[in-house]
Amino acid sequence: MNDERIIELFFERSEEAISELDKKYGRVCHAVSYNILNDIRDAEECVNDAYLGTWNAIPPARPNPLITFVLKIVRNISLKRYEQNTALKRNSRYDASMEELEDCLFSSSNVEEEITKMELTGIIESFLDSLSKENRVIFLRRYWFSDTYEEIAKTVGLTEKNVSVRLTRLRKELRKYLMEREVLL
């Protein structure tokens, strides 16, 4: 079923909308949540909460593309659960991918004091637009989906070592890109 029809089912308040959404995007929703939480039960609960959030948001929202809208809800709910679950604990997949970006996104002064969140988002989107499609996929699979190097390597047809080297270079490029725009001091 196409996205437009699924959205229409939400507007009709048909419960079939949730089952069709799950059929079409359930696998990727669970993968995103699991990569953050590293717990199948928590991931399942977060995905179900995201479906409820989608139900409550449509209508009035008419998202395009639907997958991005749903994954953003899944990711936000999963991150909130992650924070609750890991006050002082460590989750290797999510923490590892975020620690890799620390040097790019943080400096001695607070980024939020220097520019607004929207400006930073625009700068990072501009950086992503400057990348080749393959490098953009690698970057997003690691830092948005929290995929492992192995999973990324399988997705793009590279070796894990090649993925690791590319991510190291991409982080350096991002840091340079941010410094050129005076985001980092």
C-alpha positions as CSV (number, residue, x, y, z in Angstrom):
1,M,0.0,0.0,0.0
2,N,1.4,3.4,-0.8
3,D,2.0,6.2,1.7
4,E,-0.9,8.4,0.5
5,R,-3.4,5.6,1.1
6,I,-2.0,4.9,4.6
7,I,-2.3,8.6,5.4
8,E,-5.9,8.5,4.1
9,L,-6.6,5.6,6.5
10,F,-5.3,7.7,9.4
11,F,-7.6,10.5,8.3
12,E,-10.5,8.1,8.2
13,R,-9.5,7.0,11.7
14,S,-9.3,3.4,10.5
15,E,-7.3,1.0,12.7
16,E,-6.1,-0.6,9.5
17,A,-3.8,2.5,9.2
18,I,-1.6,1.2,12.0
19,S,-1.4,-2.4,10.6
20,E,-0.5,-1.1,7.1
21,L,2.1,1.3,8.6
22,D,3.6,-1.6,10.5
23,K,3.6,-3.9,7.4
24,K,5.4,-1.3,5.3
25,Y,7.8,0.3,7.8
26,G,7.7,-1.9,11.0
27,R,11.0,-3.5,10.2
28,V,13.0,-0.2,9.9
29,C,11.2,1.3,12.9
30,H,12.2,-1.7,15.1
31,A,15.7,-1.5,13.8
32,V,16.1,2.2,14.6
33,S,14.7,1.7,18.1
34,Y,16.7,-1.4,18.8
35,N,20.0,0.2,17.6
36,I,19.4,2.9,20.2
37,L,18.1,0.8,23.1
38,N,19.8,-2.6,22.5
39,D,16.7,-4.2,24.0
40,I,14.0,-6.0,22.0
41,R,11.2,-5.4,24.5
42,D,11.9,-1.8,24.9
43,A,12.2,-1.3,21.2
44,E,8.8,-3.0,20.6
45,E,7.2,-0.7,23.2
46,C,8.8,2.4,21.7
47,V,7.6,1.5,18.2
48,N,4.1,0.9,19.5
49,D,4.2,4.2,21.3
50,A,5.4,5.8,18.1
51,Y,2.4,4.3,16.2
52,L,0.2,5.9,18.8
53,G,2.0,9.2,18.4
54,T,1.5,8.9,14.6
55,W,-2.2,8.1,15.2
56,N,-2.5,11.3,17.3
57,A,-0.6,13.4,14.8
58,I,-2.4,12.4,11.7
59,P,-4.7,14.3,11.2
60,P,-4.0,17.2,11.1
61,A,-0.5,16.5,9.8
62,R,-0.1,15.1,6.3
63,P,3.5,14.1,6.4
64,N,5.5,13.7,3.2
65,P,7.5,11.5,3.3
66,L,5.6,9.3,5.8
67,I,8.7,7.2,6.7
68,T,10.7,10.2,7.8
69,F,7.8,11.4,10.0
70,V,7.4,8.0,11.6
71,L,11.1,7.4,12.1
72,K,11.5,10.8,13.8
73,I,8.8,9.8,16.3
74,V,10.3,6.4,16.8
75,R,13.8,7.9,17.3
76,N,12.6,10.6,19.7
77,I,10.7,8.1,21.9
78,S,13.6,5.6,21.8
79,L,16.0,8.4,22.9
80,K,13.8,9.3,25.8
81,R,13.6,5.7,26.9
82,Y,17.3,5.4,26.4
83,E,17.9,8.3,28.8
84,Q,15.6,6.8,31.4
85,N,17.3,3.4,31.1
86,T,20.9,4.5,31.1
87,A,21.2,7.3,33.7
88,L,24.7,6.1,34.5
89,K,24.9,3.0,32.3
90,R,26.4,2.6,28.9
91,N,24.8,1.3,25.7
92,S,27.6,0.4,23.3
93,R,26.0,1.0,19.9
94,Y,24.3,4.4,20.5
95,D,27.0,5.7,22.8
96,A,29.8,4.6,20.5
97,S,28.3,6.4,17.5
98,M,27.6,9.6,19.5
99,E,31.1,9.6,21.1
100,E,32.6,9.6,17.6
101,L,30.8,12.8,16.8
102,E,31.6,14.6,20.1
103,D,34.8,16.2,18.8
104,C,32.8,17.7,15.9
105,L,29.8,19.0,17.8
106,F,31.2,20.2,21.1
107,S,33.7,22.9,22.0
108,S,34.8,24.7,25.1
109,S,31.9,27.1,24.6
110,N,28.3,26.0,24.3
111,V,27.1,25.6,20.7
112,E,23.6,26.5,21.7
113,E,24.8,29.9,23.0
114,E,26.4,30.7,19.7
115,I,23.8,29.7,17.2
116,T,20.2,28.5,17.3
117,K,19.3,24.9,16.8
118,M,17.7,25.7,13.5
119,E,20.9,27.3,12.2
120,L,23.0,24.3,13.3
121,T,20.5,21.9,11.6
122,G,20.8,23.9,8.4
123,I,24.6,23.9,8.5
124,I,24.6,20.1,9.0
125,E,22.1,19.6,6.3
126,S,24.2,21.7,4.0
127,F,27.3,19.5,4.9
128,L,25.3,16.4,4.1
129,D,24.2,17.8,0.8
130,S,27.9,18.4,-0.1
131,L,28.7,14.7,0.3
132,S,28.5,12.0,-2.3
133,K,25.4,9.8,-2.0
134,E,27.4,6.9,-0.7
135,N,29.1,8.9,2.0
136,R,25.8,10.5,3.0
137,V,24.3,7.0,3.4
138,I,27.3,5.9,5.5
139,F,27.1,9.0,7.7
140,L,23.3,8.8,8.3
141,R,23.3,5.0,8.8
142,R,25.9,5.5,11.6
143,Y,24.8,8.7,13.3
144,W,21.1,8.7,12.7
145,F,20.2,5.0,12.6
146,S,23.1,4.0,14.9
147,D,24.0,1.1,12.6
148,T,27.2,-0.9,13.3
149,Y,30.2,-0.7,10.9
150,E,29.3,-4.3,9.8
151,E,25.7,-3.4,9.0
152,I,26.8,-0.3,7.0
153,A,29.4,-2.3,5.1
154,K,26.8,-4.8,4.1
155,T,24.4,-2.0,3.0
156,V,26.9,-0.2,0.8
157,G,29.0,-3.1,-0.3
158,L,32.3,-2.0,1.4
159,T,34.5,-3.6,4.0
160,E,34.1,-2.7,7.7
161,K,37.6,-1.1,7.6
162,N,36.7,1.0,4.6
163,V,33.5,2.2,6.5
164,S,35.6,3.0,9.6
165,V,38.1,5.0,7.5
166,R,35.4,6.9,5.7
167,L,33.6,7.8,8.9
168,T,36.8,9.1,10.4
169,R,37.4,11.2,7.3
170,L,33.7,12.4,7.3
171,R,34.0,13.4,11.0
172,K,37.1,15.4,10.1
173,E,35.4,17.0,7.2
174,L,32.4,17.9,9.4
175,R,34.6,19.4,12.0
176,K,36.4,21.5,9.4
177,Y,33.0,22.5,7.8
178,L,31.7,23.6,11.2
179,M,34.9,25.5,12.0
180,E,34.7,27.4,8.6
181,R,31.2,28.5,9.5
182,E,32.4,29.5,13.0
183,V,30.3,27.0,14.8
184,L,33.3,25.6,16.6
185,L,36.0,27.8,18.2
